[in-house]
Amino acid sequence: MSSTGVDLPAKGSDTEPERAPSDQSSPDELRDKGFPPQRHAGAVGLGPEYAMGASVSERLEGLKDEIKGKLTGKPQLVEHGRELRTGELKRKEKAQADAHDPFTTSGDQK
């Protein structure tokens, strides 16, 4: 007999805890409750625009190229350094890669 005065059920009878009906929610029910749709493809916070800006190393390299271009009097190097530092070069490369369709043959190009 227990000293607390609480009768515990015998082992083996009714061992599964009861679950409330609200614990079993389907994705449709969750959408109806006002949860936003899941748009990320894995890790939260990373999406298609992740790392689209210039990284720290690219900024430093761009600054180095700008200074080197100004000291040597090469405006092309200054412009390249500025584009690298601001991330504009990365955006141009991405736009060029997006414009290229690898599935067209050489005769099908526009």
Helices and strands as residue ranges (DSSP letters): G 21-23, H 27-32, H 56-72, H 75-86, H 88-99
